[in-house]
Amino acid sequence: MGHDFDDLDLKILEILQQDARISKADLARKVSLSGPGVGKRLKKLEEAGAIAHYGASVNWEALGLSLLCFIHISFDHHDPERVRAFEENIRSVPEVLECHHITGEHDYLVKAVTTTPRKLEEFLIAHFTSVREVRWLRTSVVLRTIKDSTVIRFDGREPPASES
């Protein structure tokens, strides 16, 4: 089922991505709508899944989690039950920020954060090298982040076409 999003919906999404704590009244002023009008738009965007959740962007380094890394994982065998168990387990690992099942040379890409190289080693052993199906993994430690954003900018472009 497709959804039609107009320029006003996209503007609301851009504003919310910059400040999810904005009041409905301030949001309404910024997009020249009434409070109830913004409320209806927000409800539509939430129900359509365009707004997945509201949250805070945390600075991991401020919490002492200064070692950010990306881990490429390849499996030997892709037994559905074991793959499902791996994915279920990875969802519960606090160090894992993101995990993606990907195409290409590797099976998974994991974004994780920890405090020290020693903690990274313990994390890798506990969650990957001890998993029988893991053929190999390649870990890249981030030296410096050039861009880190979760904001999708529409910048006056046409809204994404709705799927039918």
Summary of the structure (lengths in Angstrom):
residues: 164
radius of gyration: 20.3
end to end distance: 5.6
largest distance: 57.6
contacts: 367
relative contact order: 0.18
helix: 38%
strand: 18%
